[in-house]
Amino acid sequence: MKNVRNVVGNSARCLVYVGLIGLTQFAAFVADAYATPATPTAHTAAAKPSAANGVTALSACPELLNKKFTSLQGKPQDFCNYRGKVVVVVNTASYCGFTEQYQGLQSVYDKYKEKGLVVVGFPANDFGKQEPGSNAEVADFCERTYKVKFPMVEKTSVLAGQANPLHEALFKVTGERPKWNFHKYVIARDGTTVQSFGSRVAPESPEFVAQIEKLLAAK
């Protein structure tokens, strides 16, 4: 009960919606948030044969990244443009106890983008109804409140049966779906190796930064 009280006290904005999301989802979040964190395991997507007609495996777009979205500003966003980079994929929300992670995500992006890091936000209203606004409202909130400059796609879902194509593919690789807002997947430069980090792993935490630096160092 002590842990439950701490969650309610420290993440009130997330958990006041327990009546909306149901006790089952709430209990799953509490169990996940206070579980002893395990060392992230690297998962690798099945490799595809090299493209024909002189296109090498290095230049071809990995299947995992071969996805197209629309940005919050309504512009096309082709994830093939991120091949060869380390990509952080995170489902976000504006009214959550973890929303301040926007600041850490932007800080990490600023520090490592010249070395090949990309952070991409996926706003979703899946957990606690904490992203209720329009795409324009989400974009305004992110810019005005946290000066977010990293790419963000239009509102989507990460839930089973409703997940966007990238999150569904990430689930198939890792066997893990987001249990709350600000779950982070890190895709290596090869576009096939993925590691999964739960919501309570902060973007500037030693374990997360160490993994980013390790993947950026790999050529």
BANU-24756 format. One record per residue (C-alpha): residue in one letter; x, y, z; residue number from 1. Coordinates in steps of 0.02 Angstrom, whole numbers, plus 50000, padded with zeros to 5 digits. Layout:
BEGIN
<aa: A, u: X, v: Y, w: Z, i: NUM>
...
END
This chain:
BEGIN
<aa: M, u: 50000, v: 50000, w: 50000, i: 1>
<aa: K, u: 50147, v: 50117, w: 50032, i: 2>
<aa: N, u: 50200, v: 50105, w: 49849, i: 3>
<aa: V, u: 50023, v: 50138, w: 49790, i: 4>
<aa: R, u: 50013, v: 50293, w: 49900, i: 5>
<aa: N, u: 50178, v: 50354, w: 49829, i: 6>
<aa: V, u: 50117, v: 50331, w: 49651, i: 7>
<aa: V, u: 49960, v: 50430, w: 49688, i: 8>
<aa: G, u: 50058, v: 50566, w: 49774, i: 9>
<aa: N, u: 50198, v: 50582, w: 49647, i: 10>
<aa: S, u: 50100, v: 50554, w: 49487, i: 11>
<aa: A, u: 49932, v: 50630, w: 49529, i: 12>
<aa: R, u: 49904, v: 50698, w: 49356, i: 13>
<aa: C, u: 49922, v: 50524, w: 49283, i: 14>
<aa: L, u: 49821, v: 50429, w: 49409, i: 15>
<aa: V, u: 49670, v: 50539, w: 49441, i: 16>
<aa: Y, u: 49598, v: 50454, w: 49289, i: 17>
<aa: V, u: 49594, v: 50283, w: 49371, i: 18>
<aa: G, u: 49404, v: 50289, w: 49368, i: 19>
<aa: L, u: 49410, v: 50308, w: 49180, i: 20>
<aa: I, u: 49543, v: 50180, w: 49140, i: 21>
<aa: G, u: 49488, v: 50046, w: 49263, i: 22>
<aa: L, u: 49574, v: 49961, w: 49408, i: 23>
<aa: T, u: 49651, v: 49826, w: 49299, i: 24>
<aa: Q, u: 49751, v: 49949, w: 49193, i: 25>
<aa: F, u: 49795, v: 50050, w: 49349, i: 26>
<aa: A, u: 49860, v: 49896, w: 49439, i: 27>
<aa: A, u: 49963, v: 49847, w: 49287, i: 28>
<aa: F, u: 50042, v: 50020, w: 49283, i: 29>
<aa: V, u: 50084, v: 50015, w: 49469, i: 30>
<aa: A, u: 50162, v: 49842, w: 49453, i: 31>
<aa: D, u: 50265, v: 49897, w: 49303, i: 32>
<aa: A, u: 50319, v: 50062, w: 49381, i: 33>
<aa: Y, u: 50382, v: 49984, w: 49542, i: 34>
<aa: A, u: 50455, v: 49823, w: 49474, i: 35>
<aa: T, u: 50643, v: 49803, w: 49489, i: 36>
<aa: P, u: 50708, v: 49864, w: 49320, i: 37>
<aa: A, u: 50790, v: 49729, w: 49217, i: 38>
<aa: T, u: 50938, v: 49758, w: 49104, i: 39>
<aa: P, u: 50862, v: 49800, w: 48934, i: 40>
<aa: T, u: 50876, v: 49659, w: 48809, i: 41>
<aa: A, u: 50917, v: 49694, w: 48628, i: 42>
<aa: H, u: 50789, v: 49620, w: 48509, i: 43>
<aa: T, u: 50823, v: 49603, w: 48324, i: 44>
<aa: A, u: 50697, v: 49603, w: 48183, i: 45>
<aa: A, u: 50709, v: 49469, w: 48051, i: 46>
<aa: A, u: 50829, v: 49523, w: 47914, i: 47>
<aa: K, u: 50766, v: 49552, w: 47738, i: 48>
<aa: P, u: 50868, v: 49504, w: 47584, i: 49>
<aa: S, u: 50972, v: 49642, w: 47504, i: 50>
<aa: A, u: 50880, v: 49743, w: 47372, i: 51>
<aa: A, u: 50915, v: 49706, w: 47191, i: 52>
<aa: N, u: 50968, v: 49824, w: 47051, i: 53>
<aa: G, u: 51129, v: 49878, w: 47134, i: 54>
<aa: V, u: 51050, v: 49942, w: 47296, i: 55>
<aa: T, u: 51156, v: 49882, w: 47442, i: 56>
<aa: A, u: 51092, v: 49823, w: 47610, i: 57>
<aa: L, u: 51170, v: 49979, w: 47688, i: 58>
<aa: S, u: 51076, v: 50101, w: 47576, i: 59>
<aa: A, u: 50911, v: 50005, w: 47574, i: 60>
<aa: C, u: 50778, v: 50056, w: 47699, i: 61>
<aa: P, u: 50760, v: 49928, w: 47840, i: 62>
<aa: E, u: 50587, v: 49851, w: 47848, i: 63>
<aa: L, u: 50560, v: 49916, w: 48024, i: 64>
<aa: L, u: 50587, v: 50096, w: 47968, i: 65>
<aa: N, u: 50495, v: 50079, w: 47803, i: 66>
<aa: K, u: 50346, v: 50176, w: 47870, i: 67>
<aa: K, u: 50268, v: 50343, w: 47825, i: 68>
<aa: F, u: 50175, v: 50461, w: 47941, i: 69>
<aa: T, u: 50111, v: 50639, w: 47945, i: 70>
<aa: S, u: 50191, v: 50764, w: 48063, i: 71>
<aa: L, u: 50096, v: 50869, w: 48190, i: 72>
<aa: Q, u: 50113, v: 51011, w: 48064, i: 73>
<aa: G, u: 50032, v: 50907, w: 47926, i: 74>
<aa: K, u: 50191, v: 50869, w: 47828, i: 75>
<aa: P, u: 50245, v: 50697, w: 47762, i: 76>
<aa: Q, u: 50368, v: 50608, w: 47876, i: 77>
<aa: D, u: 50460, v: 50460, w: 47798, i: 78>
<aa: F, u: 50553, v: 50355, w: 47925, i: 79>
<aa: C, u: 50669, v: 50289, w: 47790, i: 80>
<aa: N, u: 50755, v: 50458, w: 47810, i: 81>
<aa: Y, u: 50814, v: 50395, w: 47980, i: 82>
<aa: R, u: 50906, v: 50241, w: 47918, i: 83>
<aa: G, u: 51083, v: 50235, w: 47984, i: 84>
<aa: K, u: 51033, v: 50337, w: 48137, i: 85>
<aa: V, u: 50990, v: 50290, w: 48316, i: 86>
<aa: V, u: 50802, v: 50321, w: 48334, i: 87>
<aa: V, u: 50708, v: 50346, w: 48497, i: 88>
<aa: V, u: 50521, v: 50316, w: 48478, i: 89>
<aa: V, u: 50413, v: 50378, w: 48623, i: 90>
<aa: N, u: 50225, v: 50388, w: 48649, i: 91>
<aa: T, u: 50187, v: 50556, w: 48730, i: 92>
<aa: A, u: 50046, v: 50645, w: 48821, i: 93>
<aa: S, u: 50022, v: 50825, w: 48878, i: 94>
<aa: Y, u: 49936, v: 50794, w: 49046, i: 95>
<aa: C, u: 50033, v: 50655, w: 49131, i: 96>
<aa: G, u: 50150, v: 50643, w: 49279, i: 97>
<aa: F, u: 50286, v: 50595, w: 49154, i: 98>
<aa: T, u: 50254, v: 50743, w: 49038, i: 99>
<aa: E, u: 50409, v: 50831, w: 49105, i: 100>
<aa: Q, u: 50510, v: 50698, w: 49014, i: 101>
<aa: Y, u: 50487, v: 50809, w: 48861, i: 102>
<aa: Q, u: 50624, v: 50917, w: 48935, i: 103>
<aa: G, u: 50742, v: 50770, w: 48953, i: 104>
<aa: L, u: 50702, v: 50706, w: 48779, i: 105>
<aa: Q, u: 50739, v: 50876, w: 48704, i: 106>
<aa: S, u: 50901, v: 50888, w: 48803, i: 107>
<aa: V, u: 50961, v: 50717, w: 48744, i: 108>
<aa: Y, u: 50910, v: 50760, w: 48564, i: 109>
<aa: D, u: 51006, v: 50925, w: 48570, i: 110>
<aa: K, u: 51161, v: 50841, w: 48640, i: 111>
<aa: Y, u: 51171, v: 50694, w: 48520, i: 112>
<aa: K, u: 51080, v: 50742, w: 48360, i: 113>
<aa: E, u: 51241, v: 50791, w: 48271, i: 114>
<aa: K, u: 51308, v: 50617, w: 48312, i: 115>
<aa: G, u: 51159, v: 50531, w: 48231, i: 116>
<aa: L, u: 51018, v: 50529, w: 48359, i: 117>
<aa: V, u: 50837, v: 50558, w: 48314, i: 118>
<aa: V, u: 50695, v: 50570, w: 48440, i: 119>
<aa: V, u: 50518, v: 50551, w: 48373, i: 120>
<aa: G, u: 50363, v: 50583, w: 48478, i: 121>
<aa: F, u: 50199, v: 50492, w: 48451, i: 122>
<aa: P, u: 50059, v: 50586, w: 48543, i: 123>
<aa: A, u: 49925, v: 50463, w: 48599, i: 124>
<aa: N, u: 49766, v: 50478, w: 48702, i: 125>
<aa: D, u: 49776, v: 50295, w: 48755, i: 126>
<aa: F, u: 49815, v: 50306, w: 48940, i: 127>
<aa: G, u: 49706, v: 50406, w: 49058, i: 128>
<aa: K, u: 49640, v: 50514, w: 48914, i: 129>
<aa: Q, u: 49791, v: 50627, w: 48942, i: 130>
<aa: E, u: 49813, v: 50687, w: 48763, i: 131>
<aa: P, u: 49637, v: 50751, w: 48723, i: 132>
<aa: G, u: 49682, v: 50900, w: 48612, i: 133>
<aa: S, u: 49696, v: 50919, w: 48424, i: 134>
<aa: N, u: 49861, v: 50902, w: 48330, i: 135>
<aa: A, u: 49876, v: 51092, w: 48328, i: 136>
<aa: E, u: 49846, v: 51101, w: 48516, i: 137>
<aa: V, u: 49976, v: 50967, w: 48550, i: 138>
<aa: A, u: 50103, v: 51057, w: 48440, i: 139>
<aa: D, u: 50069, v: 51222, w: 48528, i: 140>
<aa: F, u: 50086, v: 51143, w: 48700, i: 141>
<aa: C, u: 50251, v: 51058, w: 48658, i: 142>
<aa: E, u: 50326, v: 51215, w: 48583, i: 143>
<aa: R, u: 50261, v: 51337, w: 48713, i: 144>
<aa: T, u: 50293, v: 51231, w: 48868, i: 145>
<aa: Y, u: 50448, v: 51129, w: 48828, i: 146>
<aa: K, u: 50519, v: 51207, w: 48669, i: 147>
<aa: V, u: 50512, v: 51037, w: 48583, i: 148>
<aa: K, u: 50608, v: 51035, w: 48420, i: 149>
<aa: F, u: 50623, v: 50849, w: 48387, i: 150>
<aa: P, u: 50503, v: 50773, w: 48259, i: 151>
<aa: M, u: 50328, v: 50725, w: 48313, i: 152>
<aa: V, u: 50194, v: 50637, w: 48213, i: 153>
<aa: E, u: 50007, v: 50670, w: 48219, i: 154>
<aa: K, u: 49903, v: 50591, w: 48356, i: 155>
<aa: T, u: 49898, v: 50402, w: 48349, i: 156>
<aa: S, u: 49874, v: 50247, w: 48456, i: 157>
<aa: V, u: 49995, v: 50119, w: 48527, i: 158>
<aa: L, u: 49865, v: 49998, w: 48598, i: 159>
<aa: A, u: 49844, v: 49819, w: 48539, i: 160>
<aa: G, u: 49723, v: 49812, w: 48395, i: 161>
<aa: Q, u: 49739, v: 50000, w: 48364, i: 162>
<aa: A, u: 49927, v: 50028, w: 48358, i: 163>
<aa: N, u: 50006, v: 50124, w: 48216, i: 164>
<aa: P, u: 50116, v: 50019, w: 48099, i: 165>
<aa: L, u: 50281, v: 50064, w: 48182, i: 166>
<aa: H, u: 50225, v: 50025, w: 48359, i: 167>
<aa: E, u: 50148, v: 49862, w: 48300, i: 168>
<aa: A, u: 50313, v: 49817, w: 48217, i: 169>
<aa: L, u: 50409, v: 49865, w: 48375, i: 170>
<aa: F, u: 50296, v: 49752, w: 48477, i: 171>
<aa: K, u: 50330, v: 49607, w: 48359, i: 172>
<aa: V, u: 50518, v: 49633, w: 48379, i: 173>
<aa: T, u: 50523, v: 49661, w: 48568, i: 174>
<aa: G, u: 50366, v: 49573, w: 48631, i: 175>
<aa: E, u: 50329, v: 49730, w: 48733, i: 176>
<aa: R, u: 50193, v: 49861, w: 48713, i: 177>
<aa: P, u: 50186, v: 50028, w: 48806, i: 178>
<aa: K, u: 50094, v: 50011, w: 48972, i: 179>
<aa: W, u: 50086, v: 50199, w: 48997, i: 180>
<aa: N, u: 50138, v: 50363, w: 48919, i: 181>
<aa: F, u: 50322, v: 50395, w: 48882, i: 182>
<aa: H, u: 50374, v: 50215, w: 48847, i: 183>
<aa: K, u: 50533, v: 50223, w: 48745, i: 184>
<aa: Y, u: 50599, v: 50109, w: 48608, i: 185>
<aa: V, u: 50777, v: 50134, w: 48546, i: 186>
<aa: I, u: 50815, v: 50074, w: 48370, i: 187>
<aa: A, u: 50998, v: 50045, w: 48327, i: 188>
<aa: R, u: 51085, v: 50109, w: 48171, i: 189>
<aa: D, u: 51055, v: 49943, w: 48083, i: 190>
<aa: G, u: 50868, v: 49976, w: 48088, i: 191>
<aa: T, u: 50832, v: 49803, w: 48157, i: 192>
<aa: T, u: 50897, v: 49797, w: 48336, i: 193>
<aa: V, u: 50778, v: 49871, w: 48466, i: 194>
<aa: Q, u: 50782, v: 49897, w: 48654, i: 195>
<aa: S, u: 50631, v: 49942, w: 48759, i: 196>
<aa: F, u: 50625, v: 50058, w: 48911, i: 197>
<aa: G, u: 50475, v: 50084, w: 49024, i: 198>
<aa: S, u: 50395, v: 50251, w: 49066, i: 199>
<aa: R, u: 50489, v: 50278, w: 49229, i: 200>
<aa: V, u: 50660, v: 50269, w: 49143, i: 201>
<aa: A, u: 50700, v: 50453, w: 49121, i: 202>
<aa: P, u: 50782, v: 50510, w: 48958, i: 203>
<aa: E, u: 50930, v: 50583, w: 49053, i: 204>
<aa: S, u: 50953, v: 50433, w: 49169, i: 205>
<aa: P, u: 51124, v: 50350, w: 49166, i: 206>
<aa: E, u: 51057, v: 50186, w: 49097, i: 207>
<aa: F, u: 50965, v: 50270, w: 48953, i: 208>
<aa: V, u: 51107, v: 50388, w: 48907, i: 209>
<aa: A, u: 51233, v: 50246, w: 48916, i: 210>
<aa: Q, u: 51132, v: 50146, w: 48792, i: 211>
<aa: I, u: 51115, v: 50295, w: 48674, i: 212>
<aa: E, u: 51302, v: 50326, w: 48679, i: 213>
<aa: K, u: 51341, v: 50142, w: 48650, i: 214>
<aa: L, u: 51229, v: 50134, w: 48497, i: 215>
<aa: L, u: 51293, v: 50298, w: 48427, i: 216>
<aa: A, u: 51472, v: 50234, w: 48442, i: 217>
<aa: A, u: 51429, v: 50082, w: 48335, i: 218>
<aa: K, u: 51456, v: 50114, w: 48150, i: 219>
END
